[in-house]
Amino acid sequence: MDMISELPDSILHSILSFLPAQYAARTSVLSSRWRHLWEEAPLRLDDESLCRKEQLVSRIFYAHRGPIENFRLVCYTRATIDGFVESAVKRGIRELTLLGYGRYSFELPPSLLPCNSLHQLSLRLGEFPQALHSIFPNLKELRLSCVKLHNDLLHILLSTCGSLDTLHLIDCLNPSVVSISSTSLRKFALKSSSWVNELIIKDTPNLESFKLDVYSPENTGVKVLDAPKLQFLGFLCLNFNALQLGENFYDLQETPSFHVKATPCRLKILSYVKTLAIKITPTLDKTTPPDILRCFPFLENLFIMKEERIDSGYYPRWDEQCSLSFLNHLKTVNMRGFYGDWSDVELLRYLVLHGKVLKKVTLRCVVSVCQKFVETMRRQVSFEERESSDLELLFYQDAQNVDQFSPWKEVVIR
């Protein structure tokens, strides 16, 4: 007995909606019962899975009569984009990805801007029309890569997309000053290969995650003025031109040490932060990492990234004179760029001897990892004298060619 075919159409449509379009279409040959089911099921169409064959994509797209759940298209011509997008909007498109490639850029079709059904939009090498007013009323996730961006456009996007939850700006042509203000935004990420003189986060009452990777941090000032629910913050480069967290201002270039120019106070913006990522560079000669950590008294997860080996000159100090308050809640530490040199050993010993509730320290090693290396490190950091009896020390060989924008993800080779 064919019990699957006895299911109601609505359930079969739901099942088919999880299949790639070409596989869902093949079910039409099973029987007369299945002949037209896929045509009315929500469509997920990815032109890459069809080897980017425009004629094949068109045949499937226009043979299908139901709603469109997800559509991904590598763009070649303006006519191709406009035709697909206009039809997709009429059929309730929810997730759309438009990717220009090479010298092929495109302008976003005007028919897409007022689309009520669109919840997720990803653009690469695209441009927005000149005249913009109210756009994307129900958009929740927006990812822009290599898109021409200016402050007026960014302001329109943030002010009119009242449901926007996630915003990623990757290598966009940014203005020199980027200002982010949104009452709905929960996740914001910025990666820029061009200069950003100032980045301001303000009036973001629901912001929980702020990820940052800029081309020239020593020329960039970062201000996080109002984000009372912020839980993830990184990467903080200790050689930023200036850093402001709430009412605390730090001048990292002119002062002889990591100096607080305002009266330190425990702000909500700092108390909520549970996960912090910091970046340490060999040129770091004025700042002390533990000084910034004292601003996060309830920190639970710490990610440290060393860009290069520090062979000589200044070494970041980790000693008992530093504030230990951030260690009261710290549970995990993940360090990338571990060489086992003097500065690495000092950091590791500091964590091992003072981490009261520390559970796991993961070290992603640039050098070859062997049993002798591990035993030497455990001895040098006085692991047997650790403060937390539950502490686990893990050494991994680091993976190569990892996306520098997401080094906190699991990328190691065991």
VOMAR-403694 format. One record per atom (N, C-alpha, C): residue in one letter; x, y, z. Coordinates in steps of 0.02 Angstrom, whole numbers, plus 50000, padded with zeros to 5 digits. Layout:
<nodes>
aXYZ;...
</nodes>
This chain:
<nodes>
m500424994050000;m500005000050000;m500445006250000;d500275011049957;d500645017349953;d500345022250002;m500595021850065;m500305025950118;m500495033350112;i501075034750081;i501285041750074;i500795045450027;s500595042049974;s500135045349927;s499455046649957;e499285043150012;e498645044250045;e498635050450088;l499225053450099;l499255059450141;l498925065350105;p498665070150144;p498355076050114;p498855080050072;d498605083850024;d499035087849982;d499475092750022;s499195095650074;s499575100650113;s500205097650144;i500155091350167;i500735087950196;i501245086150142;l501005083750086;l501455081950031;l501805088250003;h501435093850001;h501745100049980;h502315101950028;s502195101150092;s502705102750142;s503325098350133;i503215091850121;i503775087250111;i504175089250049;l503835090649994;l504175092349932;l504555099049937;s504315103449981;s504635110049987;s505345109550015;f505505103950048;f506175103050076;f506665100150025;l506415098149967;l506845095249916;l507095100549868;p507705099749841;p507915104149786;p507425103649728;a507355109049691;a506825109549640;a506855103849590;q507455101949567;q507495096849515;q507265090049540;y507365088649605;y507145082249633;y506395082249646;a506145087949668;a505415088449678;a505045087649613;a505325090549558;a504995090049493;a504975082849468;r505475078849485;r505495071949462;r504945067549492;t504655069749547;t504115065749578;t503485065749535;s503455070149485;s502855070449442;s502785064149399;v503295060149392;v503255054149350;v503035048049391;l502945048849456;l502775043049498;l502085040249482;s501605044649476;s500915042449461;s500495048649446;s499875047449426;s499435053149412;s499305057249476;r499335053849533;r499235057349597;r499785062549609;w500385061149586;w500965065449599;w501105070349541;r500735069749486;r500925073349426;r500985080849435;h500535083749473;h500525091049480;h500665093449551;l500845088849596;l500955090849665;l501535095749673;w502095094249640;w502685098549649;w502565105549622;e502105106249574;e501975112849544;e501645117549594;e501335114849645;e500985119049694;e501335119249761;a501865115249770;a502245115249832;a502705121349834;p502865123949893;p503345129549898;p504005127649864;l504255132149823;l504845130749781;l505485133249813;r506005129049812;r506685131049831;r507125129949770;l507345135349739;l507705134849676;l508395138149682;d508915134249671;d509615136549674;d509935135349606;d510105140749570;d510375139849503;d511055136449503;e511415136749559;e512065133349562;e511985125749559;s511465123249590;s511335116049587;s511135113849517;l510935118649475;l510755117249406;l511315119449358;c511915120049386;c512515121949347;c512425128749313;r512005132949343;r511905139749318;r511675139949245;k511265135149227;k510995135049159;k510345138949158;e510365144849127;e509805149349129;e509165146349100;q509225142749045;q508635139849013;q508305134649059;l508715130549091;l508445125549137;l508115128749197;v508445133949224;v508145137649280;v507475140549260;s507435143449200;s506815146549176;s506265141249168;r506435135449141;r505925130249132;r505615128149198;i506035127049248;i505775125049314;i505395130749346;f505675136749342;f505375142449376;f504675143949350;y504595143949283;y503955145849255;y503465140049248;a503715133849253;a503265128049254;a502935127349322;h503275129849373;h503015129449441;h502495134949451;r501945133249485;r501395138049492;r501275140049565;g501615136849612;g501495138149682;g501925143849709;p501915144749775;p502325150049807;p503065148349803;i503485153549809;i504205152649807;i504485153849877;e504795148749905;e505085149149972;e505785152249969;n506195149749924;n506895151749921;n507135151749848;f507465157249828;f507715157749759;f508405160849761;r508885157149732;r509575159549728;r509785159949655;l510035165849635;l510175166949564;l510835170749555;v511285167949515;v511875171549493;v511675175749433;c511795182249436;c511505186949388;c511965188149328;y511665188249269;y512035189549208;y511785195849173;t511125196349162;t510855202049126;t510295205249167;r510165211649154;r509645215249189;r508965212249174;a508845210349112;a508195207449093;a508065200949131;t508585196949138;t508505190649175;t508295191849246;i508615196549279;i508455198049349;i507745200749355;d507585205849315;d506925208949321;d506355204049311;g506415199649262;g505885194849249;g505795189949306;f506335187149330;f506295182349385;f506025185649448;v506305191449465;v506115194749528;v505385196949527;e505155199749472;e504455201949469;e503975196049478;s504135190449446;s503705184549455;s503755181849526;a504365181949555;a504455179349622;a504075183449674;v504055190049664;v503695194449710;v502945192849708;k502685191749649;k501965190149642;k501805183449675;r502295179049681;r502175172449709;r502425171849781;g502515177549814;g502645177449886;g503335175149906;i503865177449871;i504545175449886;i504725177249958;r505035172449994;r505235173650063;r505985174550072;e506385170850035;e507115171350041;e507405172049971;l507785177449960;l508055178949894;l508795180449898;t509185177349854;t509905178549849;t510065180349777;l510345186349766;l510545188649700;l511285190049701;l511655186549660;l512385186949661;l512645189249593;g512915195249590;g513285197249532;g513985194149537;y514305193149481;y514975190249485;y515415193149430;g516075193549444;g516525196449396;g516355203749383;r516285205449320;r516115212349302;r515355213449299;y514975208349316;y514245208849310;y513955211449376;s513765217749375;s513405220649431;s512685221649409;f512255223749453;f511555224649435;f511225229549482;e510665232249461;e510265236649503;e509655232749527;l509515233349590;l508955229749619;l508305231849586;p507905227049561;p507275228849527;p506805232549574;p506495238049552;p506025241849595;p505445237649620;s505255232549583;s504685228349603;s504815224649669;l505445223949687;l505615220249748;l505555224449811;l505645231049805;l505705235349864;l505085235249909;p504475235449882;p503885235349927;p503645228349946;c504035223149929;c503805216249939;c503665214750012;n503055212850028;n502855211450097;n503065204550121;s503145199850074;s503275192950094;s504025191650107;l504465196050083;l505185194850087;l505435195450159;h505755189950182;h506025189750250;h506785189750251;q507095187350197;q507835186850196;q508085188850127;l508585193250126;l508855195750062;l509615195850067;s509945192950016;s510675193050011;s510865195849943;l511295200849942;l511515204049880;l512275204149876;r512535202949816;r513255203749804;r513345207549738;l513745212749741;l513885216949682;l513245220049654;g512795221849697;g512175224949675;g512145232349694;e511665235849667;e511555242849683;e510815243949697;f510675248549743;f509985250549756;f509795256249710;p509145256649691;p508925262349650;p509055268949686;q509085274349648;q509235280949676;q508685283349723;a508065282849700;a507495285449739;a507225279849784;l507315280749849;l507085275749897;l506665279149950;h506125275749969;h505705278250024;h505585272450072;s504995269850075;s504855264150118;s505025257750081;i505455253550110;i505665247450076;i505665241650125;f505555235650098;f505605229350135;f505255229750203;p504605230450204;p504245231550268;p504305225750317;n504405219550293;n504425213850339;n505095210050336;l505615213350310;l506265210050304;l506575208950373;k506835202850384;k507145201150448;k507905200450443;e508155198350385;e508875197250378;e509115200250313;l509635204450317;l509925207750259;l510675206750258;r510935203950203;r511655202950195;r511875206350131;l512315211250137;l512565215050080;l513315213950073;s513525211950014;s514235210750001;s514445214549937;c514955218749944;c515205222649887;c514645226849856;v514235229749897;v513675233949874;v513855241249887;k513695245649840;k513815252749850;k513355255349905;l513665257949958;l513285259850017;l513485266950037;h512995270750060;h513145277350087;h512695278450147;n512835283650186;n512485284550250;n511745285550241;d511525289250189;d510815290250179;d510465283650165;l510765279350124;l510475272850108;l510455268550171;l510995268550209;l511005264550271;l510475266950319;h510395273450325;h509875276150369;h509175274150347;i509045274250281;i508395272250255;i508265264850270;l508775260650259;l508695253550271;l508525252250345;l508875255450389;l508775254250461;l508125257250487;s507915262950459;s507325266350484;s506675263550455;t506695260850393;t506085258450362;t505985250950369;c506525247250378;c506455240050389;c506325238850463;g505705239650483;g505535239550554;g505585232750586;s505655227350547;s505715220650575;s506415217750569;l506895221850547;l507565219350533;l507895216650596;d508105210350593;d508405206950650;d509165206250641;t509395205050579;t510095203650566;t510335207750507;l510915211050515;l511205215050462;l511945213350456;h512165211150397;h512865209650383;h513095214150326;l513635217850336;l513935222050285;l514635219550273;i514755216550214;i515385213350199;i515715216950140;d516275220150152;d516665223350099;d516235227850055;c515775231450086;c515385236350049;c515785242750042;l515595246849994;l515915253349986;l515615257950038;n515915257650097;n515615261050155;n515815268450156;p515405272550188;p515625279350203;p516165279150257;s516515284750266;s517045284950315;s516785284450386;v516155286450396;v515825285850461;v515205281450453;v515185275950490;v514615271350487;v514235271950553;s513605273650548;s513195274550608;s512605269650605;i512535265650658;i512015260550661;i511535262250717;s510895262950700;s510375264450749;s509745260750727;s509495256250770;s508905252350754;s508615249450817;t507955249850824;t507625247150883;t507505239650878;s507525236850817;s507375229750808;s507995225450799;l508565228350780;l509155224550762;l509435220650821;r509555214050810;r509855209750862;r510575207750845;k510735207150780;k511405204950760;k511665209650705;f512275212150716;f512595216450667;f513315214250657;a513515213750593;a514205211850577;a514465216350522;l515075218650531;l515395222950481;l516095220350466;k516225218950403;k516895217450380;k517065222250325;s517635225650330;s517795230650281;s518535230150261;s518655229950196;s519335230050170;s519565237150153;s519115241950162;s519285248950152;s519285252550219;w519505258650220;w519575262450282;w518885264450309;v518795263450373;v518215266050409;v518475270250467;n518375276650463;n518645281150514;n518285280550581;e517635279450577;e517255279150640;e516645274750631;l516525270550681;l515935266250682;l515565267650747;i514935269350741;i514535271350798;i513925266750805;i513845263850863;i513255259750879;i512865263550932;k512255265650915;k511865269550962;k511125267850954;d510745268951007;d510025267751005;d509855260850977;t510185255851004;t510065248850983;t509865244751045;p509265245651069;p509065242551132;p509035235051131;n509005231951072;n508945224651067;n509555221351037;l510085225051026;l510685222250995;l511025217351044;e511135211151019;e511435205851060;e512125203851035;s512255204650970;s512885202450941;s513165207850895;f513805209550906;f514155214550865;f514835211650845;k514905209850780;k515525207050754;k515855212150708;l516505212750715;l516865218150681;l517545215750656;d517695217350593;d518355215950565;d518505221450514;v518965225950532;v519115231750489;v519825231350463;y519935234550407;y520565234250370;y521135237550409;s521005243450438;s521525247250471;s521285249550539;p521315245050590;p521035246850656;p521375252750689;e522015253950674;e522355259550706;e522095266250682;n521715266250627;n521395272350601;n520645272550613;t520395267850652;t519675267150662;t519495268450735;g518995272650744;g518715273650810;g518055270050817;v517955266550872;v517345262550883;v516985265250945;k516345266650936;k515925269050992;k515315264550998;v515245261251054;v514645257451069;v514295261251125;l513805265451107;l513535270251154;l512925267651192;d512515263751158;d511885261651190;d511685254851163;a511875249651198;a511695242751179;a511635238651243;p511105239751281;p511045236751348;p510975229251350;k510835226051292;k510765218751291;k511335215251256;l511875218851242;l512425216151204;l512745210251242;q512775204451208;q513065198451238;q513705196151204;f513765197451138;f514375195651101;f514685201951073;l515335202851086;l515695208751061;l516385206551036;g516545208150974;g517205206450948;g517225207650873;f517805208250845;f518445208350878;f518615215350902;l518815215850965;l519105222050990;l519845221850977;c520085226350935;c520805226950922;c521075231950973;l521585229951009;l521855234351061;l522275240051032;n522305240450966;n522635246150935;n522145250350893;f521495250050913;f521015254750884;f521245261850897;n521055266450853;n521225273450864;n520925275950929;a520305273850941;a519955275551003;a519395270651014;l519215269751076;l518685264951092;l518255267951147;q517605267951136;q517125270351186;q516605265051198;l516535262951260;l516035258051281;l515585261451332;g514985263251311;g514545266851356;g514845273651372;e514955275051436;e515245281451458;e515995280951468;n516275275151457;n516995274251465;n517355275451399;f517825279951399;f518195281651338;f518925279751347;y519205276451296;y519895274251299;y520265277151238;d520795280751250;d521225283051197;d521815278251192;l521825274151141;l522315268851136;l522955270951100;q522975277151074;q523555279251036;q523985284351073;e523685288651112;e524065294251141;e524275293051213;t523925288951249;t524085288051320;t524635282851328;p525035283251380;p525585278551390;p525365271551407;s524745270751427;s524485264151442;s523745264151427;f523445258351436;f522725257751422;f522355261551477;h522165267751463;h521945272351514;h521215274151504;v520845274151559;v520145276051557;v520085283551569;k519825287151520;k519775294351527;k519145296651563;a518675292151572;a518075293751610;a518075289551673;t517685291651721;t517655287951783;t517345281051770;p517715275651785;p517445268951770;p516815267651811;c516325264851780;c515715262951814;c515455256651782;r515105252651818;r514835246451792;r514195247951756;l514215247951691;l513635249451650;l513295243051627;k512655243551611;k512295237751586;k512595235251521;i512855239851481;i513145237851417;i513735233051427;l514075233551483;l514635229251497;l514425223051536;s513935223751578;s513725218251620;s513395212651580;y513075214451524;y512725209451484;y513195205351441;v513795207951427;v514255204551381;v514495197951411;k514325192451378;k514535185851400;k515105183051358;t515155185251295;t515675182651250;t516055188551220;l516715188351226;l517135193751201;l517695190751158;a517835193951101;a518385192051058;a518865197851052;i519515196751065;i520005201951059;i520555199751011;k520895204550980;k521425203150933;k522075206350958;i522605202450960;i523255204850983;i523735204750924;t524095210350913;t524565210850857;t525255212150883;p525775210650844;p526465211850865;p526615219250876;t526245223750843;t526375230850849;t526075233750912;l525735229650950;l525415231851012;l525955233651063;d526035240051079;d526565241851125;d526345246551181;k525705247951185;k525475252651236;k524915249951279;t524595244751256;t523995242451291;t524115235751324;t523735234551376;t523795228451414;t523125224851412;p523085218851382;p522445215351374;p522035214751438;p522325213051495;p521905212251554;p521535218651574;d521815224451556;d521495230751575;d520815231451542;i520755229351480;i520105229851447;i519625224551473;l519885218951495;l519465213551519;l519115215351584;r519385219951622;r519065221751685;r518395225351673;c518295227551610;c517655230851593;c517085225851583;f517245219451585;f516735214251572;f516715209451631;p516425211551686;p516465207551748;p516085200951746;f515625200151699;f515235193951696;f515395189951633;l515995190751608;l516205187251548;l516235179651560;e515965175851512;e515965168551516;e516395165251462;n516455168451404;n516835165551349;n517305170751320;l517935168851312;l518435173451286;l518785170351225;f518805174151170;f519165172051110;f519745176751099;i520335173951089;i520935178051079;i521245175951012;m521395180950971;m521705179550907;m522365183250902;k522915179650893;k523565182650880;k523695182350805;e523825188150775;e523915188450703;e524595185550681;e525115186850722;e525785184450706;e526145182550770;r526715179350761;r527135177550818;r527485183750845;i527495184350911;i527835189950943;i528515187450966;d529035188950927;d529695186250942;d530095190850988;s529995197350983;s530395201851023;s530005208151037;g530305212551077;g529975218951092;g529465218151147;y528885221151137;y528385221351189;y527995214851194;y527875212651255;y527455206951267;y526865209051311;p526255207451292;p525695208951336;p525785205751405;r525675209551457;r525795206951524;r525175203651552;w525265197851579;w524745194351614;w525035192251681;d524875195851734;d525165194251799;d524655195651854;e524855194451915;e524395194951971;e524195202151987;q524555206951960;q524385213951972;q523765216051932;c523605212151881;c523025213851840;c522375212151876;s521855215551857;s521205214151887;s520975207151871;l520745203551922;l520535196551912;l519775195851910;s519415201451911;s518685201151916;s518375197451857;f518655198051798;f518345194751739;f518415187251743;l518855184551786;l518945177351793;l518425174151839;n518015178251871;n517525175451919;n516995171251884;h516855172751819;h516335169151783;h516585165851719;l517225166851703;l517495164351640;l517505156751639;k517195153751587;k517135146451582;k517545143551525;t517585147151468;t517945144551411;t518405149851381;v518985147651357;v519455151951322;v519655148351257;n519635151951202;n519815149151137;n520335153851107;m520945151351097;m521485155551071;m521725152851005;r521765157350956;r522025155550891;r522685159150878;g523175155450850;g523835158350839;g524305156750897;f524235150950927;f524645148950984;f525305145850959;y525865148950980;y526525146650959;y526885143051016;g526675144351078;g527035141551134;g527635145651155;d527675152051132;d528225156351151;d528105159351220;w528555163751240;w528525166351309;w527865169751324;s527625173951278;s527005177651291;s526405172851295;d526405167651253;d525855162751256;d525855158951322;v526445157051345;v526505153451409;v526265157751467;e526445164251466;e526235168751520;e525475169351522;l525175170051464;l524435170451460;l524125164051487;l524365158451463;l524075152051483;l524155150851558;r524735152551585;r524845151651657;r524375156051697;y524275162151673;y523825166851707;y523125163951712;l522885161051657;l522205158251657;l522165151951700;v522675147751696;v522665141351733;v522685142551808;l523095147351830;l523185148351902;l522635152551934;h522245156251893;h521745160851923;h521035159651899;g520935155251851;g520255153951826;g519865149551874;k519445152551916;k519105148851969;k518585143951942;v518225145951889;v517695141551862;v517855139551790;l518465140351770;l518665138851701;l518585131451686;k518235129851631;k518095122951612;k518535120451555;k518655124751505;k519005122451446;k519415128151416;v520045126651400;v520475131151364;v520685127551299;t520485130251242;t520645127251177;t521175131451143;l521735128251125;l522295131651094;l522385129051023;r522305133550976;r522375131750905;r523085133650884;c523505128650879;c524225129650873;c524455130450801;v524895135250790;v525195136250725;v525765131450714;v526115129650769;v526665124950765;v526405117850766;s526835113050751;s526635106050751;s526485103750822;v525935100250829;v525715097750895;v525915090450902;c526305088950954;c526495082150969;c526455081151044;q526535075051066;q526465073451137;q526985077251178;k527595077751153;k528125081251189;k527955088651198;f527685091751144;f527495098751148;f526955099851200;v526465095551201;v525915096151249;v526175095351320;e526585090551332;e526855089451399;e527275095351422;t527665098251376;t528075104051393;t527635110051412;m527105111151375;m526655116651389;m526305115651457;r526075109851469;r525735108451533;r526205109651592;r526835107951583;r527315109051637;r527475116351646;q527575119951592;q527765126951596;q527215131451624;v526595129551612;v526035133651638;v525805131351706;s526155126551736;s525985124051803;s525275121351806;f525105117051757;f524425114551752;f524205110651814;e524665107251847;e524495103451907;e524285107851964;e524445114251961;e524255119052014;e523645123151994;r523265120951946;r522695124651920;r522185126151975;e521865131851967;e521365134052016;e520715129952010;s520515128351948;s519905124551937;s520075117151925;s519805112951966;s519955105751959;s519625102751898;d519125106251869;d518765103751810;d519075106151744;l519625109851749;l519915112851688;l520175107551640;e520005108451575;e520245104151522;e520645108351473;l521255106251459;l521705109851415;l521775105951350;l521575109151293;l521555105651229;l522005109051178;f522425105051145;f522875107651093;f522655104851025;y522575109250975;y522385107150908;y522855110350857;q522945106850802;q523295109850745;q522805114350709;d522985120650700;d522525125450671;d522425124150597;a521815125250573;a521675124550502;a521945130450464;q522085129450401;q522345134750358;q521785137750316;n521915143850293;n521445147350248;n520745147850277;v520715149750341;v520075150350375;v519815157450366;d519175158150358;d518865164750353;d519025168750415;q519395174150408;q519605178050466;q519015181450500;f518455181950465;f517885185350495;f517525181050546;s517615174550544;s517265170050590;s517755165250624;p518285167650655;p518765163050684;p518525159850749;w517955161950775;w517705158950836;w517315152650822;k517205151050759;k516865144850743;k517335138850750;e517055132950750;e517465126850755;e517815125550689;v518455127050686;v518815126550622;v519445122350629;v519525118950684;v520155115450696;v520155108550662;i520775106050651;i520865099250628;i521095095150687;r520715090250704;r520885086350763;r521475081750747;
</nodes>
